[in-house]
Amino acid sequence: MVTRYRIGQIVPSSNVTMETEIPGLLRAREGILPERFT
């Protein structure tokens, strides 16, 4: 059974680092555990 999580992220428009790194971390976790992040 896959556990699904919905995550919201609020970042300043000048902070493009968090916009790319957090989704990458969550995708890596999906490969290890049966979880889905949207």
C-alpha positions in Angstrom: 0.0 0.0 0.0 1.4 3.4 -1.0 1.0 6.3 1.5 0.3 9.6 -0.2 1.3 13.0 1.1 0.5 16.4 -0.2 3.1 19.0 0.6 2.9 22.8 0.1 5.9 25.0 -0.3 6.1 28.7 0.1 9.3 30.3 -1.0 10.3 33.8 -2.1 10.5 34.3 -5.8 14.3 34.9 -5.6 14.9 31.5 -4.0 15.1 29.0 -6.9 17.3 26.6 -4.9 14.5 25.3 -2.7 12.1 25.0 -5.6 14.4 22.3 -7.2 16.1 20.6 -4.3 13.0 19.7 -2.2 11.2 17.9 -5.0 14.4 16.1 -5.8 14.7 14.9 -2.2 11.1 13.7 -2.1 11.5 11.8 -5.4 14.6 10.1 -4.0 12.6 9.0 -1.0 9.8 7.6 -3.2 12.4 5.3 -4.6 13.2 3.9 -1.2 9.8 3.7 0.6 6.3 3.1 -0.8 5.3 6.8 -0.5 4.0 9.4 -3.0 4.5 13.2 -2.7 2.6 15.7 -4.7 
